[in-house]
Amino acid sequence: MKPEEMLTYATKFEFPPAKNLRLSIEKSLFLGGDRWLIKNMGTEVFDPIKGKFGFVRFSESTPKYYYLSLKDAFELVKWIIQKEGEDEINSRGRCRQCGKFVGENQLKQALGRNWCQECYDNLQD
């Protein structure tokens, strides 16, 4: 895909900002042609099989399923952002340590996370 075509294709998508993600779609260094990787923060690579980001050391022997066509990469980024938004909605009022739902106003803030009273007390000990 030529750069002009890529830019035209990319402008069709409007991605809302994701709170915890800084996504990029980067061209593969090892495979020629139209093969792309989805990265978060420039270091973590999206594994389409597991459905999450992780660290991968790339070489010629890296499984081919990490590499996507540009169209598939954009579609997957849309899905990742949608999933991130759903996860944020589902985690409101939930303790990040034990997963217990206690309500938003019952959570304590510490170390950049929300804790239920029990986990917060354990943290203080």
N, CA, C and O of each residue as an XYZ file, in Angstrom:
500
protein
N       0.847     -1.168      0.000
C       0.000      0.000      0.000
C       0.897      1.237      0.000
O       1.827      1.332      0.801
N       0.623      2.167     -0.882
C       1.409      3.393     -0.981
C       1.078      4.319      0.186
O      -0.010      4.233      0.755
N       2.010      5.204      0.546
C       1.748      6.112      1.673
C       0.481      6.947      1.503
O      -0.229      7.194      2.479
N       0.189      7.383      0.281
C      -1.020      8.184      0.053
C      -2.278      7.354      0.310
O      -3.237      7.832      0.915
N      -2.259      6.101     -0.159
C      -3.398      5.208      0.069
C      -3.551      4.911      1.555
O      -4.664      4.845      2.076
N      -2.415      4.733      2.229
C      -2.440      4.448      3.652
C      -3.058      5.624      4.415
O      -3.878      5.421      5.310
N      -2.671      6.837      4.066
C      -3.206      8.021      4.731
C      -4.696      8.158      4.468
O      -5.455      8.503      5.374
N      -5.121      7.894      3.247
C      -6.544      7.950      2.914
C      -7.314      6.916      3.721
O      -8.393      7.203      4.238
N      -6.766      5.725      3.826
C      -7.428      4.665      4.585
C      -7.484      5.023      6.071
O      -8.508      4.828      6.725
N      -6.382      5.545      6.594
C      -6.304      5.859      8.023
C      -7.255      6.980      8.413
O      -7.764      6.984      9.534
N      -7.510      7.929      7.523
C      -8.388      9.049      7.873
C      -9.848      8.633      7.956
O     -10.667      9.396      8.469
N     -10.198      7.459      7.472
C     -11.575      6.971      7.578
C     -11.918      6.592      9.012
O     -13.093      6.518      9.371
N     -10.911      6.353      9.825
C     -11.112      5.896     11.193
C     -10.922      7.048     12.161
O      -9.936      7.782     12.082
N     -11.861      7.203     13.065
C     -11.719      8.177     14.138
C     -11.696      7.400     15.446
O     -12.718      6.876     15.890
N     -10.532      7.335     16.050
C     -10.381      6.590     17.290
C     -10.521      7.538     18.472
O      -9.823      8.551     18.531
N     -11.408      7.231     19.412
C     -11.473      8.050     20.620
C     -10.215      7.805     21.452
O      -9.641      6.717     21.392
N      -9.782      8.794     22.223
C      -8.582      8.563     23.032
C      -8.831      7.477     24.074
O      -9.849      7.487     24.766
N      -7.904      6.556     24.176
C      -8.006      5.474     25.164
C      -7.190      5.876     26.386
O      -6.073      6.378     26.257
N      -7.739      5.659     27.543
C      -7.125      6.124     28.787
C      -5.759      5.492     29.041
O      -4.808      6.193     29.389
N      -5.654      4.194     28.873
C      -4.426      3.492     29.247
C      -3.594      3.036     28.061
O      -2.613      2.315     28.243
N      -3.958      3.436     26.860
C      -3.265      2.934     25.676
C      -2.663      4.069     24.856
O      -3.251      5.144     24.740
N      -1.490      3.818     24.291
C      -0.908      4.688     23.270
C      -0.569      3.767     22.105
O       0.544      3.251     22.006
N      -1.537      3.573     21.234
C      -1.415      2.580     20.170
C      -0.728      3.149     18.943
O      -0.853      4.331     18.622
N      -0.003      2.278     18.273
C       0.580      2.618     16.982
C       0.538      1.372     16.104
O       0.565      0.243     16.593
N       0.473      1.604     14.814
C       0.518      0.515     13.836
C       1.816      0.703     13.065
O       2.001      1.712     12.384
N       2.714     -0.269     13.175
C       4.041     -0.133     12.587
C       4.310     -1.229     11.570
O       3.889     -2.375     11.730
N       5.019     -0.845     10.526
C       5.356     -1.785      9.460
C       6.384     -2.799      9.964
O       7.290     -2.456     10.724
N       6.232     -4.034      9.535
C       7.136     -5.104      9.943
C       8.526     -4.889      9.359
O       8.668     -4.532      8.189
N       9.545     -5.106     10.177
C      10.921     -4.998      9.703
C      11.404     -6.294      9.068
O      12.296     -6.279      8.220
N      10.817     -7.416      9.478
C      11.307     -8.716      9.029
C      10.573     -9.262      7.812
O      11.158     -9.996      7.015
N       9.303     -8.913      7.660
C       8.540     -9.406      6.517
C       8.314     -8.268      5.538
O       7.980     -7.154      5.940
N       8.493     -8.541      4.282
C       8.246     -7.519      3.277
C       6.764     -7.407      2.977
O       5.961     -8.220      3.436
N       6.413     -6.399      2.207
C       5.023     -6.257      1.787
C       4.155     -5.574      2.817
O       4.632     -4.804      3.650
N       2.878     -5.870      2.746
C       1.868     -5.210      3.568
C       1.653     -5.975      4.873
O       0.585     -6.552      5.075
N       2.651     -5.990      5.764
C       2.555     -6.682      7.050
C       2.815     -5.673      8.154
O       3.804     -4.940      8.123
N       1.912     -5.643      9.135
C       1.935     -4.610     10.163
C       1.780     -5.210     11.554
O       1.235     -6.301     11.718
N       2.274     -4.471     12.560
C       2.164     -4.856     13.968
C       1.411     -3.766     14.720
O       1.533     -2.586     14.390
N       0.641     -4.151     15.720
C      -0.016     -3.180     16.596
C       0.806     -3.120     17.874
O       1.031     -4.138     18.530
N       1.253     -1.910     18.223
C       2.074     -1.741     19.419
C       1.405     -0.778     20.388
O       0.656      0.113     19.989
N       1.690     -0.977     21.659
C       1.239     -0.089     22.722
C       2.481      0.505     23.375
O       3.393     -0.226     23.761
N       2.516      1.811     23.497
C       3.652      2.530     24.088
C       4.946      2.281     23.305
O       6.035      2.549     23.813
N       4.839      1.779     22.095
C       6.004      1.537     21.266
C       6.802      0.300     21.627
O       7.792     -0.006     20.962
N       6.394     -0.424     22.671
C       7.183     -1.583     23.104
C       6.380     -2.876     23.151
O       6.866     -3.920     22.717
N       5.165     -2.819     23.667
C       4.346     -4.030     23.770
C       3.650     -4.288     22.439
O       3.164     -3.359     21.794
N       3.606     -5.549     22.034
C       2.993     -5.930     20.763
C       1.713     -6.705     21.042
O       1.662     -7.527     21.956
N       0.677     -6.437     20.245
C      -0.604     -7.107     20.431
C      -0.550     -8.508     19.846
O      -0.154     -8.701     18.697
N      -0.952     -9.482     20.652
C      -1.036    -10.876     20.229
C      -2.495    -11.159     19.880
O      -3.331    -11.247     20.780
N      -2.823    -11.305     18.586
C      -4.218    -11.524     18.199
C      -4.803    -12.833     18.725
O      -6.021    -12.936     18.869
N      -3.985    -13.819     19.012
C      -4.482    -15.094     19.522
C      -4.906    -14.957     20.988
O      -5.996    -15.391     21.361
N      -4.049    -14.356     21.817
C      -4.358    -14.180     23.243
C      -5.276    -12.987     23.498
O      -5.966    -12.940     24.516
N      -5.284    -12.025     22.577
C      -6.124    -10.844     22.745
C      -5.580     -9.843     23.736
O      -6.346     -9.096     24.344
N      -4.252     -9.811     23.912
C      -3.669     -8.842     24.835
C      -2.254     -8.480     24.388
O      -1.679     -9.114     23.503
N      -1.712     -7.443     25.025
C      -0.377     -6.973     24.690
C       0.670     -7.707     25.516
O       0.404     -8.149     26.633
N       1.861     -7.826     24.946
C       2.966     -8.454     25.649
C       4.276     -8.102     24.967
O       4.289     -7.473     23.909
N       5.362     -8.508     25.573
C       6.679     -8.246     25.016
C       7.115     -9.448     24.193
O       7.050    -10.589     24.651
N       7.559     -9.177     22.978
C       7.953    -10.241     22.054
C       9.291     -9.858     21.438
O       9.497     -8.712     21.039
N      10.194    -10.821     21.365
C      11.463    -10.595     20.681
C      11.290    -11.066     19.236
O      11.098    -12.255     18.983
N      11.360    -10.137     18.306
C      11.070    -10.470     16.918
C      12.305    -10.930     16.172
O      13.400    -10.390     16.328
N      12.086    -11.952     15.352
C      13.111    -12.477     14.457
C      12.388    -13.134     13.286
O      11.166    -13.038     13.168
N      13.141    -13.792     12.435
C      12.523    -14.476     11.297
C      11.633    -15.631     11.746
O      10.740    -16.042     11.007
N      11.867    -16.163     12.957
C      11.096    -17.311     13.436
C       9.842    -16.914     14.235
O       9.138    -17.788     14.742
N       9.560    -15.624     14.351
C       8.362    -15.174     15.071
C       7.119    -15.663     14.336
O       7.056    -15.574     13.109
N       6.122    -16.182     15.069
C       4.896    -16.656     14.403
C       4.268    -15.570     13.530
O       4.256    -14.394     13.892
N       3.757    -15.977     12.400
C       3.227    -15.031     11.413
C       1.916    -14.378     11.845
O       1.519    -13.363     11.271
N       1.231    -14.945     12.852
C      -0.061    -14.369     13.230
C       0.075    -13.008     13.919
O      -0.923    -12.301     14.057
N       1.270    -12.622     14.354
C       1.466    -11.283     14.910
C       1.335    -10.217     13.820
O       0.948     -9.081     14.095
N       1.656    -10.589     12.597
C       1.672     -9.646     11.489
C       0.308     -9.602     10.820
O      -0.285    -10.641     10.530
N      -0.187     -8.391     10.577
C      -1.527     -8.212     10.021
C      -1.468     -7.341      8.779
O      -0.504     -6.605      8.568
N      -2.507     -7.432      7.961
C      -2.633     -6.468      6.874
C      -3.025     -5.140      7.505
O      -3.504     -5.113      8.639
N      -2.831     -4.051      6.795
C      -3.144     -2.737      7.352
C      -4.625     -2.619      7.692
O      -4.987     -2.061      8.728
N      -5.474     -3.143      6.822
C      -6.913     -3.089      7.073
C      -7.267     -3.857      8.348
O      -8.021     -3.359      9.185
N      -6.724     -5.069      8.498
C      -6.989     -5.865      9.698
C      -6.447     -5.183     10.950
O      -7.066     -5.245     12.012
N      -5.286     -4.530     10.822
C      -4.704     -3.833     11.970
C      -5.620     -2.705     12.437
O      -5.837     -2.545     13.638
N      -6.159     -1.923     11.501
C      -7.072     -0.842     11.879
C      -8.350     -1.387     12.504
O      -8.845     -0.834     13.486
N      -8.878     -2.449     11.953
C     -10.092     -3.051     12.517
C      -9.829     -3.569     13.933
O     -10.673     -3.428     14.817
N      -8.666     -4.163     14.138
C      -8.318     -4.683     15.453
C      -8.098     -3.552     16.460
O      -8.455     -3.689     17.630
N      -7.517     -2.444     16.016
C      -7.344     -1.287     16.900
C      -8.706     -0.754     17.334
O      -8.881     -0.387     18.495
N      -9.665     -0.708     16.423
C     -11.025     -0.287     16.791
C     -11.583     -1.207     17.871
O     -12.188     -0.738     18.835
N     -11.383     -2.507     17.716
C     -11.873     -3.485     18.692
C     -11.168     -3.312     20.039
O     -11.812     -3.381     21.086
N      -9.845     -3.086     20.020
C      -9.073     -2.916     21.256
C      -9.573     -1.699     22.033
O      -9.746     -1.769     23.249
N      -9.807     -0.590     21.339
C     -10.278      0.628     22.000
C     -11.674      0.423     22.565
O     -11.971      0.875     23.671
N     -12.525     -0.251     21.817
C     -13.879     -0.531     22.307
C     -13.815     -1.412     23.557
O     -14.526     -1.166     24.531
N     -12.967     -2.432     23.525
C     -12.815     -3.338     24.673
C     -12.265     -2.589     25.878
O     -12.704     -2.826     27.003
N     -11.323     -1.699     25.662
C     -10.748     -0.900     26.754
C     -11.831     -0.054     27.421
O     -11.866      0.064     28.646
N     -12.716      0.535     26.612
C     -13.819      1.327     27.163
C     -14.787      0.478     27.958
O     -15.252      0.894     29.019
N     -15.098     -0.712     27.454
C     -16.006     -1.620     28.170
C     -15.389     -2.081     29.481
O     -16.081     -2.170     30.496
N     -14.092     -2.374     29.467
C     -13.414     -2.801     30.694
C     -13.441     -1.699     31.740
O     -13.600     -1.965     32.932
N     -13.283     -0.449     31.284
C     -13.318      0.680     32.216
C     -14.699      0.815     32.845
O     -14.814      1.063     34.045
N     -15.739      0.654     32.047
C     -17.108      0.739     32.563
C     -17.371     -0.398     33.544
O     -17.970     -0.185     34.598
N     -16.925     -1.602     33.200
C     -17.156     -2.767     34.060
C     -16.351     -2.726     35.349
O     -16.709     -3.400     36.316
N     -15.271     -1.950     35.386
C     -14.432     -1.932     36.583
C     -14.785     -0.798     37.541
O     -14.183     -0.699     38.610
N     -15.733      0.050     37.194
C     -16.136      1.126     38.105
C     -16.750      0.524     39.360
O     -17.629     -0.335     39.289
N     -16.276      0.985     40.501
C     -16.802      0.494     41.764
C     -16.232     -0.845     42.184
O     -16.712     -1.451     43.141
N     -15.213     -1.313     41.479
C     -14.628     -2.631     41.738
C     -13.198     -2.453     42.257
O     -12.434     -1.638     41.740
N     -12.855     -3.224     43.278
C     -11.506     -3.206     43.843
C     -10.531     -3.789     42.819
O     -10.784     -4.851     42.249
N      -9.432     -3.102     42.592
C      -8.447     -3.580     41.616
C      -7.616     -4.742     42.149
O      -7.002     -5.472     41.370
N      -7.593     -4.919     43.453
C      -6.800     -5.996     44.041
C      -7.565     -7.317     44.062
O      -7.091     -8.322     43.534
N      -8.753     -7.311     44.677
C      -9.489     -8.572     44.854
C     -10.643     -8.723     43.863
O     -11.181     -9.819     43.705
N     -11.029     -7.630     43.193
C     -12.102     -7.703     42.203
C     -13.497     -7.591     42.770
O     -14.472     -7.697     42.026
N     -13.621     -7.376     44.082
C     -14.928     -7.267     44.730
C     -15.617     -5.965     44.332
O     -14.979     -4.913     44.288
N     -16.915     -6.033     44.041
C     -17.687     -4.831     43.733
C     -18.219     -4.247     45.036
O     -18.984     -4.898     45.748
N     -17.807     -3.008     45.349
C     -18.252     -2.358     46.585
C     -18.914     -1.012     46.320
O     -19.448     -0.408     47.251
N     -18.898     -0.528     45.099
C     -19.462      0.782     44.776
C     -18.360      1.829     44.707
O     -17.381      1.774     45.451
N     -18.537      2.783     43.799
C     -17.495      3.784     43.569
C     -17.162      4.607     44.803
O     -15.993      4.891     45.061
N     -18.181      4.993     45.569
C     -17.929      5.869     46.711
C     -17.359      5.122     47.917
O     -16.975      5.766     48.894
N     -17.289      3.808     47.888
C     -16.725      3.018     48.984
C     -15.248      2.687     48.769
O     -14.601      2.135     49.660
N     -14.714      3.019     47.598
C     -13.327      2.676     47.286
C     -12.363      3.716     47.848
O     -12.683      4.902     47.918
N     -11.191      3.260     48.242
C     -10.115      4.134     48.724
C      -9.074      4.237     47.620
O      -8.798      3.258     46.927
N      -8.499      5.417     47.455
C      -7.460      5.621     46.446
C      -6.095      5.540     47.104
O      -5.837      6.220     48.097
N      -5.226      4.712     46.553
C      -3.845      4.618     47.018
C      -2.996      4.045     45.897
O      -3.403      3.110     45.207
N      -1.827      4.609     45.729
C      -0.873      4.129     44.721
C      -1.475      4.115     43.317
O      -1.140      3.252     42.505
N      -2.350      5.058     43.034
C      -2.949      5.167     41.706
C      -3.982      4.111     41.381
O      -4.339      3.942     40.215
N      -4.475      3.392     42.384
C      -5.473      2.341     42.167
C      -6.615      2.507     43.153
O      -6.491      3.218     44.151
N      -7.726      1.847     42.866
C      -8.882      1.842     43.765
C      -8.883      0.553     44.574
O      -8.716     -0.533     44.019
N      -9.073      0.673     45.902
C      -9.011     -0.467     46.805
C     -10.278     -0.515     47.646
O     -10.810      0.528     48.027
N     -10.767     -1.722     47.939
C     -11.849     -1.864     48.912
C     -11.231     -1.676     50.305
O     -10.008     -1.678     50.448
N     -12.061     -1.515     51.308
C     -11.564     -1.242     52.661
C     -10.639     -2.348     53.158
O      -9.607     -2.069     53.767
N     -11.003     -3.593     52.902
C     -10.208     -4.733     53.369
C      -8.815     -4.744     52.738
O      -7.817     -4.902     53.440
N      -8.748     -4.577     51.422
C      -7.456     -4.577     50.731
C      -6.641     -3.341     51.111
O      -5.417     -3.407     51.217
N      -7.326     -2.217     51.313
C      -6.656     -0.984     51.726
C      -6.013     -1.171     53.099
O      -4.881     -0.743     53.324
N      -6.744     -1.814     54.018
C      -6.197     -2.085     55.351
C      -4.990     -3.016     55.266
O      -4.001     -2.817     55.971
N      -5.066     -4.030     54.407
C      -3.931     -4.945     54.217
C      -2.724     -4.207     53.651
O      -1.582     -4.525     53.982
N      -2.978     -3.236     52.810
C      -1.914     -2.438     52.214
C      -1.210     -1.600     53.279
O       0.005     -1.412     53.227
N      -1.973     -1.102     54.236
C      -1.421     -0.249     55.291
C      -0.587     -1.030     56.299
O       0.282     -0.459     56.959
N      -0.842     -2.337     56.425
C      -0.113     -3.161     57.419
C       1.312     -3.418     57.023
O       2.043     -4.089     57.751
